[in-house]
């Protein structure tokens, strides 16, 4: 997924600020990076571990920035029974950026993985599953699978990460 994203999707989608770029390029790269990081340090070559960490960090920062770029759209996805839509959108944008910095620097990675995994878990239950159950749009299935893959990928890292620089 990472190689395909880098070799084929990045050249075809040069606009780094578009939602299509984030969705079609960065989500598969993030999932692929999580898969490479899953064996833990020593399970893959050091250069691949670092590259995966940096790609994941980049993706998280871009996801966070996107929460500010399309604030109204993302706030509109928050269910009506949850208050303060804009607050939560900004909060999760800052959380994404913070987690990206954590992965880039190697500082508090375990907490970052736990927090981002929790974010995706909450979104699965509050946004994506209800949307899947109420809509007749088959594209909602891929949204659910992507969010679950990210949720599980980040939580899979928690057991191996020790808050130290690598």
N, C-alpha and C positions, 0 to 999 in steps of 0.2 A: 504494500500500500504506500509506503514511504517513497520507494523508488519510482513507482508509477506516478505518484503525485508530483515529485520533483522533476522527473524526466518529461512527462507528457502534459500535466495539467498546468504547471507554472508557466511554461512558454505560451500556452494557448489562452491564458487568462492573466494578462499583464497588469490589470487594474487591482492593485492591492487593497483598495478601499471599498471594493464592491462586496455585497453580501454573497454573490455567487462565488467569488474567490474564497471567501472564508469557508463557505459550506463545501464546495466541491474540491478545494485544495487542502485547506488546513484541517478539516475534520478527519479525512483519511490519514493525513500525515500524523496527526495527534494519536489516532488509534494505533497506527503502525509503530510509532515511537514507544507507546505504552507496551506494546507486545515485545519489542526488543528490550525494554527495561525490565520486564517481568522476571527473567532469570536471576536478576540481581547482579551486583558487582562481582566479577569473576566468572559469570556465566556467559558473557560475550566479551569480545575484545574491547580494551579500554577506549580506543578511538570511537568505536560504534556506540558505546555507552555514553560518552561525552556528546557525540553528535546527536543522539536521540534525546538527551536531556536538553540540549540547546534548541533543537527543533520544537520540542514540547514547550519549552519556555517561550519561544517566539509565538507559537500558536496561542498560548494562554494570554499573552499580552495583547495580541491582536483581537482575541475574543473579548477581552476587557474593554479595549478602545471602542469596539463595535457597540457595546452597551451605551456608550455616550453618543456615538454617531447616529444611531437609530433609536434613541431613548424612547420616543413616543410609541414606536412600533413594538418594541420589546415590552414596555410597560403595559401595552394593550393585551399582551399575551397572559399577563398575570390574572388569575381567576378573580371574579368580582367579589368573592367572599373574603379575599385577602385585602387588607387595607394598605394604603401608602404604596401604590404601584410604582411611582417614580423613585421613591426611596429605595425600594428593593432592587430596582433596576440599577441604580447607581451603586448600591452596596455590593451587588454581585459583580459589577464592572470593576470596582476597586479590588474585590477579592480575587478576580481573575488576574489582574495585573500584579497583585502582590504574590500570588502563587507562581506566576511566570518569573518574577524576580527571584523568588525562592529557588526554583529549579535552575535558573541560570547561575546563581551564586553558590548553590549547594547548602544554603543556610535554611534550617527548619523545613527541609523537604518533606519529612514524614508528616508534619502538621499540614503542610500545603496539600499533599496528596489526600490526606484524610478530609480536609475541608472542601476541596474541589469535588472529591467523590461524594461527599454529603450534598453538595449543591446539585449534582446531577441526579442523585437519588431523590431529592425533594422535587426536582423538575419532572422526573419520570412520573411520580405519583400525582403531583398537583397540576401539571400542564399537559404532558404528552399522552399519558394513558387516558385521561378524560376526553381529550381531543380525539383520540383514536376511536373511542367508544361511541362518541356522538356524531362523528363525521363519516361520510361515505367515501372519503378520499383515500385511495390506496397508498398515496405518498406518505401518509401519517405512519404507516408501518415502518418505513425506513427511518423516520424521525425517532421512533421509539427504540429501534435497534441501535441507532447511533448513540443515543443518550445512555442506554443500558451498557453499551460497550465502553463508553467513557467512564461511567460510574464504576463498573467492575475493574477496569484497567487501573484507575487511580487507587481504588481500595486494595487491589492486588499488590501495589507497590508499598503499601504501608508496612507490611510485615518485614520487608527487607531493608527499608531505608532507615538509616541511623543519622540523626541530625549532625552531619559532619560534612566538610568539604571533600569532594572527590576529584 
